[in-house]
Structures are given as structure tokens and as C-alpha cells.
Amino acid sequence: MSSTQLTRTNIGDWLRGRVVTYGELAPDSFSDDTPFADLGFTSVYALTLCGDIEDTFGLVVEPTIVWHHPTIRELADALEGLLERR
């Protein structure tokens, strides 16, 4: 993604795609405010997501970011803030 596309909405859409893929979920079966734990997220998913975040956005984040920001909306906000500061 180019820097002009890195809005909270775009990051949230990207995260939603990861959640759909990891959990084999229908995109309309949850909201951006559904806790990752309620979607069946495990530590393995958190590690995988961190790798995908690094590959896609160039950010190195700890897996605990998923537990500190436990929804798509919260995590997208956190990632947007990290991207703005780099």
C-alpha cells in the first residue's frame, strides 16, 4: 500500500481481510468492533498477523498489540498512529 492509501479505513479493510482469511469467516458475519477473541483468534493468529503487518506496512509490532487493541477498529487506529509517526 502506498502512503496515500494508509487511512484508518484502508487499514481496517486490510485487517478485515486478514481476519476473514485466518478464521475462514464470512465478511459480513462480524463488525469492526467484535473482539478478536470472539472471532477465535489465538496466539498463532496474532503472530501471523504481526508478520503480515510487517510485510505490508513495514512496521515491526509485537503480538501483544492484538491483545492491547482487541478489535479491528482499535488495531487500525493504533497502526495508523504508528505509521504517522515513522
Contacts in CASP RR format, 6 or more apart in sequence:
PFRMAT RR
TARGET T0000
AUTHOR 0000-0000-0000
METHOD contacts of the structure
MODEL  1
MSSTQLTRTNIGDWLRGRVVTYGELAPDSFSDDTPFADLGFTSVYALTLC
GDIEDTFGLVVEPTIVWHHPTIRELADALEGLLERR
1 10 0 8 1.000
1 14 0 8 1.000
1 56 0 8 1.000
1 57 0 8 1.000
3 83 0 8 1.000
6 57 0 8 1.000
6 80 0 8 1.000
6 83 0 8 1.000
7 80 0 8 1.000
8 76 0 8 1.000
8 77 0 8 1.000
8 80 0 8 1.000
9 76 0 8 1.000
11 57 0 8 1.000
11 76 0 8 1.000
11 79 0 8 1.000
11 80 0 8 1.000
11 83 0 8 1.000
12 32 0 8 1.000
12 72 0 8 1.000
12 73 0 8 1.000
12 75 0 8 1.000
12 76 0 8 1.000
14 56 0 8 1.000
15 49 0 8 1.000
15 72 0 8 1.000
15 75 0 8 1.000
15 76 0 8 1.000
15 79 0 8 1.000
16 27 0 8 1.000
16 32 0 8 1.000
16 72 0 8 1.000
17 27 0 8 1.000
18 49 0 8 1.000
18 52 0 8 1.000
19 25 0 8 1.000
19 30 0 8 1.000
19 36 0 8 1.000
19 39 0 8 1.000
19 41 0 8 1.000
19 72 0 8 1.000
20 26 0 8 1.000
20 27 0 8 1.000
22 41 0 8 1.000
22 45 0 8 1.000
22 48 0 8 1.000
22 49 0 8 1.000
23 39 0 8 1.000
23 40 0 8 1.000
23 45 0 8 1.000
25 39 0 8 1.000
30 38 0 8 1.000
30 39 0 8 1.000
32 71 0 8 1.000
32 72 0 8 1.000
32 73 0 8 1.000
32 76 0 8 1.000
33 71 0 8 1.000
33 72 0 8 1.000
33 73 0 8 1.000
34 71 0 8 1.000
34 72 0 8 1.000
35 70 0 8 1.000
35 71 0 8 1.000
36 45 0 8 1.000
36 46 0 8 1.000
36 66 0 8 1.000
36 70 0 8 1.000
36 71 0 8 1.000
37 70 0 8 1.000
41 66 0 8 1.000
43 63 0 8 1.000
45 66 0 8 1.000
46 63 0 8 1.000
46 64 0 8 1.000
46 66 0 8 1.000
46 67 0 8 1.000
47 63 0 8 1.000
49 63 0 8 1.000
49 66 0 8 1.000
50 61 0 8 1.000
50 62 0 8 1.000
50 63 0 8 1.000
50 65 0 8 1.000
50 66 0 8 1.000
53 59 0 8 1.000
53 61 0 8 1.000
53 79 0 8 1.000
54 60 0 8 1.000
54 61 0 8 1.000
57 79 0 8 1.000
57 83 0 8 1.000
59 79 0 8 1.000
59 82 0 8 1.000
59 83 0 8 1.000
59 86 0 8 1.000
61 79 0 8 1.000
61 82 0 8 1.000
65 75 0 8 1.000
65 78 0 8 1.000
66 75 0 8 1.000
68 78 0 8 1.000
69 75 0 8 1.000
69 77 0 8 1.000
69 78 0 8 1.000
END
